[in-house]
């Protein structure tokens, strides 16, 4: 940096500005712009909620296996027709049997069974996906599993003086904590409850906390 004299005899300081390299030739986006969309506007779209796999997943897998089996039969019949392998074709016999069928009473039951099966498939296809995660406080767009909530609750209970062991089970509505203590006092259960409630308060909809305390010292 060196002083520069302007035409009106004033001294100014020349600020050194490096030339942009090829990697960062464009101006770096600001924090506000980087959090928004490409045109610089704020991105108001929320993160999608994690959900379980569709109920129709197993039906699709089963259908895929059936189609693979049918493909294997078709390939075999083609190879038999081209005399690449020996044996008789299977599909012509099946088509001949189907073409020779006549109406019998059991077809009513078969039709009803096919209709019920179709309704069951539609129910699996349109069944809403189960929610598997719990949202954190508003604005974070983060999600945790009930298993993670149980682990957090267990860790909070174990930090309380007098707690020897702790185990937790969590669902979307309730957290059950079982704490084993050496000496049970009047306020220990409430202290455990308060600690767990503070920990699960990071959730958008904190579940109810239920604490059960077992005095291990009384069993000795």
Buried (B, 14 or more C-beta within 10 A) or exposed (E): EEEEEEEEEEEEEEEEEEEEEEEEEEEEEEEEBEEBEEEEEEEEEEEEEBEEEBBBEEBEEEEEEEEEEEEEBEEBBEBBEEEEEEEEBEBEEEEEEEEEEEEEEEEEEEEEEEEEEEEEEEEBEEEEEEEBBBBBEEEEEEBBEBEEBBBBBBBBBBEBEBBEEBBBBBEEEEBBBBBBBEEBEEEBBEBBBBBBBEBBEBBEEBBEBBBEBEBEEEEE
